[in-house]
């Protein structure tokens, strides 16, 4: 039985009885190629990892120290430089008059080569919009190709949101002294980001015009912190060939339907990347080449009619249980609460005196975000 393509980020849950092909149970170790060739000003990044067992929660191991090259059918050769942890990249001067392939040489002596693929021109994103209902926000995309040349579309998005903690502090304790925090040291506001977890595709092949209208690509619940202050989503749009579209369609079906014995059985993914040294060895991934079009949209909590979010810092509202007064004449307390490794408290000034508040009430980074404001943020 050929390798039944299963991208191994699917996890088992509940009490369902899962279908596992023998090839997956035997812990195959195949190369996974993830990325898209894109010309300047968008950098090309190719991620090389290895497959893992369906029930394995550890990430696939990266392919290190490989020689990765982009070759054109007009005798152009451009290397992709190793960035780290299996990631390779470079700025590529690609053009639509040339076809390209990817070649990979690993330290184990294996050679991988993709088919020659066209460099597609992606039309701009016309607009992004959102609509509110009682439970959340739906996000939509509109795009079209007046030349009727695109037909097959794929999207990825990165969502970023701002949140804040309960207490605001302007002070820190450094080298036995109270110091005022600079703007970039403030820890009241933080930002988190996530990449799109699903495969987003659309085809206009059955339409009279190459138009994608009101395609929903994301939904955010009002019960989550994403909408508590300000939310933003940036969408990347790619043009694809029909073969690439079919590959991603199968991958989407596999990732969404694989589960019980009553689900549709996983289909084989036909990659356009091949192992030259062992033609029978499957390769995971499908290489595409296109320009990338991007657009971003913001939603502020002030624009919403309602919000159902319960802040993570609710226990902090009982300040007597999370703050401790500190005297400047008590260096032992200062050391225990502010200086010692893995301290749980941060300096806070209130009502004419310094206190120590538990980090989760005063340091937004304790909730997993970063206090560095993104450059694109209003």
Residue pairs with C-beta under 8 A, 6 or more apart in sequence:
1 21
1 22
1 23
2 23
2 268
2 282
3 21
3 23
3 28
3 30
3 268
3 282
4 21
4 23
4 24
4 265
4 266
4 267
4 268
5 250
5 251
5 254
5 266
5 267
5 268
5 269
5 282
5 284
6 21
6 24
6 54
6 254
6 258
6 266
7 32
7 251
7 254
7 255
7 284
8 24
8 51
8 52
8 53
8 54
8 56
8 60
9 255
10 54
10 255
10 258
11 55
11 57
12 18
12 54
12 55
16 259
16 260
17 260
17 261
18 54
18 258
18 259
18 260
19 258
19 259
19 260
19 261
19 263
19 265
19 266
20 54
20 55
21 266
24 53
24 54
25 53
27 52
27 53
28 51
28 282
29 50
29 51
30 50
30 51
30 281
30 282
30 283
30 284
31 48
31 49
31 50
31 63
31 104
31 106
31 110
31 112
31 275
31 283
31 284
31 285
32 47
32 48
32 49
32 50
32 51
32 60
32 283
32 284
32 285
33 46
33 47
33 48
33 102
33 104
33 112
33 114
33 271
33 273
33 283
33 284
33 285
33 287
34 46
34 47
34 48
34 49
34 285
35 44
35 45
35 46
35 47
35 287
36 44
36 238
36 287
36 288
36 289
36 290
36 292
37 44
37 70
37 92
37 94
37 100
37 102
37 117
37 119
37 287
37 288
37 289
37 290
38 44
38 92
38 94
38 289
38 290
38 291
38 292
39 92
39 93
39 94
39 95
39 119
39 291
40 91
40 92
40 93
41 91
42 291
42 292
43 89
43 90
43 91
44 70
44 80
44 89
44 90
44 91
44 92
45 83
45 87
45 88
45 89
46 68
46 80
46 87
46 88
46 89
46 102
47 62
47 86
47 87
47 88
48 62
48 63
48 66
48 68
48 86
48 87
48 88
48 104
49 59
49 60
49 61
49 62
49 63
49 86
50 60
50 61
50 62
50 63
51 60
51 284
52 58
52 59
52 60
52 61
62 85
62 86
62 87
63 86
63 104
63 106
64 82
64 86
64 107
65 82
65 107
66 82
66 88
66 104
66 105
66 106
66 107
67 79
67 104
67 105
68 79
68 80
68 82
68 88
68 102
68 103
68 104
68 105
69 77
69 78
69 79
69 80
69 102
69 103
69 104
70 76
70 77
70 78
70 79
70 80
70 90
70 92
70 100
70 101
70 102
71 77
71 78
71 100
71 101
71 102
71 103
72 94
72 98
72 99
72 100
73 98
73 99
73 100
73 116
74 97
74 98
76 98
78 90
78 92
78 93
79 90
80 88
80 89
80 90
81 88
81 89
81 90
82 88
83 89
94 100
94 119
94 289
95 119
96 118
96 119
96 120
96 121
98 119
99 116
99 117
99 118
99 119
100 116
100 117
100 119
100 289
101 113
101 114
101 115
101 116
101 117
101 287
102 112
102 113
102 114
102 273
102 287
103 111
103 112
103 113
103 114
104 111
104 112
104 113
105 111
105 112
106 112
109 277
110 275
110 277
110 278
111 275
111 276
111 277
112 273
112 274
112 275
112 276
112 283
113 273
113 274
113 276
114 272
114 273
114 274
114 287
115 272
115 273
115 274
115 287
117 241
117 272
117 287
117 288
117 289
118 241
118 289
119 289
119 290
119 291
120 150
120 238
120 239
120 240
120 241
120 288
120 289
120 290
120 291
121 149
121 239
121 290
121 291
122 150
122 237
122 238
122 239
122 290
122 291
122 292
122 293
123 143
123 144
123 145
123 146
123 150
123 237
123 239
123 293
124 143
124 293
125 141
125 142
125 143
125 235
125 237
125 293
125 294
125 295
126 142
126 143
126 144
127 141
127 142
127 295
128 139
128 140
128 141
128 142
128 233
128 235
128 295
128 296
128 297
129 139
129 140
129 142
129 297
130 137
130 138
130 139
130 140
130 297
130 299
131 137
131 138
131 140
132 304
132 305
134 222
134 306
135 221
135 222
135 223
135 308
136 219
136 220
136 221
136 222
136 223
137 219
137 220
137 222
137 227
137 231
137 299
137 304
138 216
138 218
138 219
139 216
139 217
139 218
139 219
139 220
139 233
139 297
140 214
140 215
140 216
140 217
141 155
141 212
141 215
141 217
141 235
141 237
142 212
142 213
142 214
142 215
143 153
143 211
143 212
143 237
143 293
144 209
144 210
144 211
144 212
145 151
145 210
146 210
147 210
148 209
148 210
149 210
150 204
150 210
150 239
151 203
151 204
151 205
151 210
151 242
152 201
152 202
152 203
152 205
152 239
152 240
152 241
152 242
152 244
152 245
153 201
153 202
153 203
153 204
153 212
153 237
153 238
153 239
153 240
154 199
154 200
154 201
154 237
154 238
154 240
154 244
154 245
154 248
155 196
155 200
155 201
155 217
155 235
155 236
155 237
155 238
156 195
156 196
156 200
156 235
156 236
156 238
157 195
157 196
157 200
157 217
157 218
157 233
157 234
157 235
157 236
158 193
158 194
158 195
158 196
158 233
158 234
159 193
159 194
159 196
159 218
159 220
159 226
159 231
159 232
159 233
159 234
160 191
160 192
160 193
160 231
160 232
160 233
160 234
160 374
160 377
161 191
161 192
161 225
161 226
161 227
161 228
161 229
161 230
161 231
161 232
162 189
162 190
162 191
162 229
162 230
162 231
162 377
163 189
163 190
163 191
163 192
163 225
163 228
163 229
163 364
163 367
163 369
164 188
164 189
164 190
164 229
164 364
165 187
165 188
165 190
165 313
165 316
165 360
165 361
165 362
165 363
165 364
165 366
165 367
166 311
166 313
166 316
166 317
166 361
166 362
167 188
167 316
167 348
167 357
167 361
167 362
168 188
168 362
169 181
169 187
169 188
169 346
169 347
169 348
169 349
169 357
169 362
170 180
170 181
170 186
170 349
171 178
171 179
171 180
171 181
171 347
171 348
171 349
171 354
172 178
172 179
172 180
172 181
172 185
172 346
172 347
173 179
173 334
173 338
173 339
173 347
176 331
176 334
178 347
178 354
181 187
184 371
184 372
185 371
186 371
187 346
187 362
187 363
187 364
187 365
187 371
188 362
188 364
189 229
189 364
189 371
189 373
190 364
190 365
190 367
190 369
190 370
190 371
191 369
191 370
191 371
191 372
191 373
191 374
191 377
192 368
192 369
192 370
196 217
196 218
198 252
198 255
198 256
199 248
199 251
199 252
199 255
200 217
201 245
201 248
201 249
201 252
202 212
202 215
203 245
204 210
204 211
204 212
205 242
217 235
218 233
220 226
220 227
220 231
221 308
222 304
222 306
222 307
222 308
222 309
223 308
223 309
223 310
224 309
225 309
225 311
225 312
227 299
227 301
227 304
227 307
227 309
228 301
228 307
228 309
228 311
229 300
229 301
230 298
230 299
230 300
230 301
230 377
230 378
231 298
231 299
231 300
232 296
232 297
232 298
232 299
232 376
232 377
233 296
233 297
234 294
234 295
234 296
235 294
235 295
235 296
236 292
236 293
236 294
237 292
237 293
237 294
237 295
238 288
238 290
238 292
239 290
239 291
240 248
240 288
240 290
241 288
243 270
243 272
243 286
244 272
244 286
244 288
246 270
247 269
247 270
247 271
247 272
247 286
248 286
250 267
250 268
250 269
251 269
253 264
253 266
253 267
254 266
254 267
254 269
257 263
257 264
257 266
258 266
269 284
269 286
271 282
271 283
271 284
271 285
271 286
272 286
272 287
273 283
273 285
273 286
273 287
274 283
275 281
275 282
275 283
296 376
298 378
301 307
312 360
312 367
313 360
313 361
315 321
315 322
315 361
316 322
316 357
316 358
316 360
316 361
319 357
322 357
322 358
322 361
323 348
323 350
323 355
323 356
323 357
323 358
323 361
324 333
324 337
324 345
324 355
324 356
325 353
325 354
325 355
325 356
326 333
326 334
326 337
326 338
326 347
326 354
326 355
326 356
327 333
328 334
328 354
333 356
336 343
337 343
337 344
337 345
337 356
338 345
338 346
338 347
338 356
343 359
344 358
344 359
345 356
345 357
345 358
345 359
346 356
346 357
346 358
346 359
346 362
346 363
347 354
347 355
347 356
348 354
348 355
348 356
348 357
348 362
349 355
359 366
360 366
360 367
364 371
365 371
